């Protein structure tokens, strides 16, 4: 399913869904469970916290929630890099998720920077 490039909330939701599908196929050993559970939480949390940011009443509150989303995306990125190093998960899915995480990090970091200037 191609990701729409113009709706950030939809992209974050699609990222969380793709993470969930990717984690489902990780090996069911201690390593796969550990990194899969971590990735599942951080990938989903990035979308959920961005959703909360949409309902904030001030720039300060928005920046706080968007910053949590950014932190979770960075955690997902590192997790995917670790999984890549150990060869866990489908290579194509891992590469696509890592690429999308990088793009989402750049977008949200820019939004936060711009909000701080408001």
C-alpha positions in Angstrom: 0.0 0.0 0.0 1.7 3.2 -1.1 1.8 6.0 1.5 0.3 9.4 0.6 3.0 12.0 0.7 0.8 14.9 1.8 -1.1 13.9 4.9 1.2 13.6 7.9 -1.3 12.0 10.2 -2.2 9.4 7.5 1.6 8.7 7.0 2.1 8.2 10.7 -0.9 5.9 10.9 0.3 3.9 7.9 3.8 3.8 9.5 2.3 2.3 12.7 0.3 -0.2 10.7 3.3 -1.3 8.7 5.4 -1.6 11.8 2.7 -3.8 13.3 2.7 -6.1 10.2 6.5 -6.1 10.2 6.7 -7.1 13.9 4.2 -9.9 13.4 6.7 -11.7 11.1 9.7 -11.3 13.3 11.2 -14.6 14.7 9.5 -15.7 17.9 12.7 -16.0 19.9 13.8 -13.7 22.8 15.5 -11.3 20.4 12.6 -11.0 18.0 10.1 -10.6 20.9 12.2 -7.9 22.6 12.9 -5.7 19.6 9.5 -6.4 18.1 7.7 -5.3 21.2 9.9 -2.2 21.5 9.3 -1.3 17.8 5.6 -2.0 18.0 5.3 0.5 21.0 7.5 3.2 19.6 6.0 3.0 16.0 2.5 3.2 17.3 3.2 5.8 19.9 4.6 8.2 17.3 1.2 8.3 15.5 -0.8 8.5 18.8 1.2 11.3 20.2 1.0 13.3 16.9 -2.8 12.7 17.1 -2.8 14.2 20.6 -0.7 17.2 19.3 -3.5 18.0 16.9 -5.9 18.6 19.8 -3.7 21.0 21.8 -4.6 24.5 22.7 -1.1 26.2 22.6 2.1 26.1 20.7 3.9 25.0 23.8 1.6 22.1 24.3 1.8 21.2 20.6 5.6 21.3 20.6 5.7 19.0 23.7 3.4 16.4 22.1 5.1 16.6 18.7 8.5 16.2 20.4 7.3 13.0 22.0 6.2 11.8 18.6 9.7 12.7 17.2 11.4 10.9 20.1 9.4 7.7 19.4 10.2 7.9 15.7 13.9 8.2 16.5 13.6 5.2 18.8 11.9 3.3 16.0 14.8 4.2 13.6 17.4 2.9 16.0 15.4 -0.3 16.5 15.2 -0.8 12.8 18.9 -0.3 12.4 19.6 -2.9 15.1 17.2 -5.3 13.4 19.0 -4.7 10.1 22.4 -5.4 11.7 21.2 -8.7 13.1 19.2 -9.6 9.9 15.8 -9.9 11.6 12.6 -9.2 9.6 12.0 -8.9 5.9 14.8 -6.9 4.3 12.4 -5.0 2.0 10.0 -4.1 4.7 12.8 -3.1 7.1 14.3 -0.8 4.4 11.0 0.8 3.6 10.2 1.4 7.3 13.6 2.9 7.9 13.2 5.2 5.0 9.8 6.3 6.1 11.0 6.8 9.7 13.8 9.1 8.4 11.4 11.1 6.3 8.9 11.5 9.2 11.6 12.5 11.6 12.7 15.3 9.2 9.1 16.5 8.7 8.2 16.6 12.4 11.5 18.2 13.4 10.8 20.9 10.8 7.3 21.4 12.2 8.6 21.7 15.7 11.3 24.2 14.6 8.7 26.3 12.8 6.3 26.2 15.8 9.1 27.5 18.1 9.5 30.5 15.8 5.8 31.4 16.0 
